[in-house]
Amino acid sequence: MAAADQNASSALTGASVVSISALLFTVASFWWLNARQGRLKAWEPHAFAAIVHSSTARLRLPLVLHNTGPKPIVVQDLILTFPEEPASHLPLLWVSSPSRLQPGPDEEAKLPAGFVVPGRAAQQLFLEFEAPFSGLLPEARDYKAQIQVRVGHRKGWRPLLTFTLRAANIVDPHRYTVYNNAPIELTKEDRRRADAALLELLDEHGLPGEEKQRNSPNDDGNTGTSR
């Protein structure tokens, strides 16, 4: 009799463990598939638009944002900073959400506004950042840039994307136009134009750059510069 009771108790305990495990698995699966809070991911842009002069600095970037979780993420605000530059350099504020990368006179102004990235979805958008008298006078070199974001479910600013901004490709800083941000080798003529344009910008402000002019390659057949 005692043995029978013991077997029945063991069977009941085993069944309880299986039932509880199944319940926990169901709850965990539901949370993972439907209630988990993901995070935003973004990737380095391969192009950018820029204009820099005495009164303002403006950058336009194409971005793809991906929400890794099932719950929607509300994006409240964004800023663009240069974390390795002097503290006097002001962050560039999010000022517009244009419909394309190439600036033009026929564009419809679209002020920044919060938006939602749905769960497990990717969203492409163009972001324009600007700061009056930002202190940013780009030299012909690479810059470490960082986009920070404020989201609805967290407090404060958080890093979204850190990438390389290749300011050496800006050959006409006074004209708002598109430049390649891919790690490509510039021709000697492109380097001369970029150096001349950015040095002229620095001279306008009376501020010497860290490197006024890069050395030209001795070999005329060398059309690039190592990075």
C-alpha positions as CSV (number, residue, x, y, z in Angstrom):
1,M,0.0,0.0,0.0
2,A,2.8,2.4,0.9
3,A,4.7,1.5,-2.2
4,A,1.6,2.3,-4.3
5,D,1.1,5.6,-2.6
6,Q,4.8,6.5,-3.2
7,N,4.5,5.6,-6.9
8,A,1.4,7.7,-7.3
9,S,3.1,10.6,-5.5
10,S,6.1,10.4,-7.8
11,A,3.9,10.3,-10.9
12,L,2.0,13.3,-9.7
13,T,5.2,15.2,-9.0
14,G,6.6,14.3,-12.5
15,A,3.3,15.5,-14.1
16,S,3.4,18.7,-12.1
17,V,7.0,19.4,-13.3
18,V,6.0,18.8,-16.9
19,S,3.0,21.0,-16.6
20,I,4.8,23.9,-15.0
21,S,7.7,23.6,-17.5
22,A,5.2,23.8,-20.4
23,L,3.5,26.8,-18.8
24,L,6.8,28.6,-18.3
25,F,7.8,27.8,-21.9
26,T,4.5,29.1,-23.2
27,V,4.7,32.3,-21.2
28,A,8.4,32.9,-22.2
29,S,7.6,32.2,-25.9
30,F,4.7,34.7,-25.8
31,W,6.9,37.3,-24.2
32,W,9.7,36.8,-26.7
33,L,7.4,36.9,-29.7
34,N,5.0,39.6,-28.7
35,A,6.0,41.6,-25.6
36,R,9.8,41.8,-25.7
37,Q,11.3,45.3,-25.9
38,G,14.0,45.4,-28.7
39,R,16.5,48.0,-29.6
40,L,17.2,50.3,-32.5
41,K,20.0,49.4,-34.9
42,A,21.5,51.6,-37.7
43,W,24.3,51.3,-40.2
44,E,27.0,53.7,-41.5
45,P,25.7,55.8,-44.4
46,H,27.5,55.5,-47.7
47,A,26.8,59.1,-48.7
48,F,26.0,62.4,-47.1
49,A,25.1,66.0,-48.1
50,A,26.9,68.8,-46.4
51,I,27.3,72.6,-46.4
52,V,29.6,74.4,-44.0
53,H,30.2,78.2,-43.8
54,S,30.7,80.9,-41.3
55,S,27.2,80.9,-39.9
56,T,26.1,77.3,-39.9
57,A,27.0,73.7,-40.4
58,R,24.5,71.3,-41.9
59,L,24.6,67.6,-42.7
60,R,22.0,65.3,-44.3
61,L,22.3,61.6,-43.8
62,P,20.4,58.6,-45.2
63,L,19.7,56.0,-42.5
64,V,18.1,52.7,-42.1
65,L,16.7,52.0,-38.6
66,H,15.8,48.4,-37.6
67,N,13.8,47.5,-34.5
68,T,15.0,44.2,-33.2
69,G,12.1,43.5,-31.0
70,P,8.3,42.9,-31.4
71,K,7.2,46.1,-29.6
72,P,7.1,49.4,-31.5
73,I,9.8,52.0,-30.6
74,V,8.9,55.7,-30.5
75,V,11.8,57.9,-31.6
76,Q,11.4,61.3,-29.9
77,D,14.6,63.2,-30.9
78,L,18.1,62.8,-32.4
79,I,21.3,64.8,-32.4
80,L,24.7,64.4,-34.2
81,T,27.9,64.9,-32.2
82,F,31.6,64.6,-32.8
83,P,32.8,62.9,-29.5
84,E,36.6,63.2,-30.3
85,E,36.5,66.9,-31.1
86,P,36.8,69.9,-28.7
87,A,34.0,70.4,-26.3
88,S,33.4,73.8,-27.9
89,H,31.9,72.1,-30.9
90,L,28.2,72.2,-30.5
91,P,26.0,69.2,-31.4
92,L,24.1,69.4,-34.6
93,L,20.3,69.3,-33.9
94,W,17.8,67.4,-35.9
95,V,16.0,70.1,-37.9
96,S,14.3,68.3,-40.9
97,S,13.2,65.0,-42.3
98,P,13.5,65.6,-46.1
99,S,12.3,63.1,-48.7
100,R,15.6,62.7,-50.5
101,L,19.4,62.9,-50.0
102,Q,20.1,65.5,-52.7
103,P,19.1,69.0,-51.5
104,G,17.2,71.2,-53.9
105,P,15.1,74.3,-54.2
106,D,11.9,72.4,-54.9
107,E,11.9,70.5,-51.6
108,E,9.0,70.7,-49.2
109,A,10.1,71.7,-45.7
110,K,9.3,68.9,-43.2
111,L,10.0,69.8,-39.6
112,P,11.2,67.1,-37.3
113,A,8.6,65.1,-35.5
114,G,8.6,61.9,-33.4
115,F,7.9,58.7,-35.3
116,V,7.4,55.0,-34.7
117,V,9.6,52.1,-35.9
118,P,7.3,49.1,-35.9
119,G,8.3,45.8,-34.2
120,R,10.8,43.7,-36.3
121,A,10.7,46.3,-39.1
122,A,13.3,48.3,-40.9
123,Q,12.6,51.9,-41.9
124,Q,14.6,54.1,-44.3
125,L,14.6,57.9,-43.7
126,F,16.7,61.0,-44.4
127,L,17.8,63.1,-41.4
128,E,19.1,66.7,-41.6
129,F,21.2,68.1,-38.7
130,E,22.2,71.7,-38.3
131,A,23.9,74.0,-35.8
132,P,24.4,77.7,-36.2
133,F,28.0,78.7,-35.3
134,S,28.7,75.1,-34.4
135,G,32.5,75.6,-34.2
136,L,32.9,72.8,-36.7
137,L,35.3,73.7,-39.4
138,P,36.1,70.5,-41.1
139,E,39.6,69.6,-42.2
140,A,40.4,67.2,-45.0
141,R,40.4,64.1,-42.7
142,D,38.1,61.5,-41.2
143,Y,35.9,62.4,-38.3
144,K,34.3,60.2,-35.7
145,A,30.6,61.1,-35.7
146,Q,27.9,59.8,-33.4
147,I,24.1,59.9,-33.7
148,Q,22.3,59.9,-30.3
149,V,18.6,59.1,-29.9
150,R,15.9,59.6,-27.3
151,V,13.3,56.9,-27.3
152,G,9.9,56.7,-25.6
153,H,10.7,53.7,-23.3
154,R,14.0,55.0,-22.0
155,K,15.3,58.2,-20.3
156,G,18.0,60.4,-21.6
157,W,20.2,60.3,-24.7
158,R,21.6,57.0,-25.9
159,P,24.1,56.2,-28.7
160,L,22.4,55.0,-31.8
161,L,25.2,54.9,-34.4
162,T,29.0,55.7,-34.4
163,F,30.5,56.1,-37.8
164,T,33.3,57.7,-39.8
165,L,32.4,60.9,-41.6
166,R,35.0,61.4,-44.4
167,A,35.2,65.2,-44.6
168,A,38.1,64.9,-47.1
169,N,35.4,64.3,-49.7
170,I,33.9,67.7,-49.2
171,V,35.3,69.6,-52.2
172,D,32.9,72.5,-52.1
173,P,31.8,73.3,-48.5
174,H,29.8,76.4,-49.5
175,R,27.5,74.4,-51.8
176,Y,24.9,72.1,-50.3
177,T,25.4,68.9,-52.3
178,V,26.0,65.1,-51.9
179,Y,29.4,63.4,-51.3
180,N,30.5,59.8,-51.2
181,N,31.2,58.5,-47.6
182,A,32.6,55.2,-48.7
183,P,36.2,54.4,-47.9
184,I,37.4,55.0,-51.5
185,E,40.7,56.4,-52.8
186,L,40.5,59.9,-54.1
187,T,42.2,61.1,-57.2
188,K,45.0,63.7,-56.8
189,E,42.7,66.3,-58.4
190,D,39.9,65.5,-55.9
191,R,42.4,65.8,-53.1
192,R,43.6,69.1,-54.3
193,R,40.1,70.4,-54.6
194,A,39.1,69.2,-51.1
195,D,42.3,70.6,-49.6
196,A,41.9,74.0,-51.3
197,A,38.2,74.3,-50.4
198,L,38.6,73.3,-46.7
199,L,41.8,75.4,-46.2
200,E,39.9,78.4,-47.7
201,L,37.2,77.8,-45.2
202,L,39.7,77.7,-42.3
203,D,41.4,80.8,-43.6
204,E,38.1,82.7,-43.6
205,H,38.0,82.1,-39.8
206,G,41.7,82.7,-39.2
207,L,42.0,79.2,-37.6
208,P,44.8,76.9,-38.7
209,G,44.1,73.3,-39.1
210,E,45.9,70.4,-37.5
211,E,47.3,69.6,-41.0
212,K,47.2,72.5,-43.4
213,Q,48.0,70.4,-46.5
214,R,48.6,66.8,-47.0
215,N,51.8,65.7,-48.8
216,S,51.3,65.0,-52.5
217,P,52.5,61.6,-53.7
218,N,55.8,61.6,-55.5
219,D,54.6,59.0,-57.9
220,D,52.3,60.5,-60.5
221,G,50.8,57.1,-61.1
222,N,49.6,57.0,-57.6
223,T,46.0,58.3,-57.7
224,G,45.1,57.6,-54.1
225,T,46.2,58.3,-50.6
226,S,46.4,55.7,-47.9
227,R,44.1,55.9,-44.9
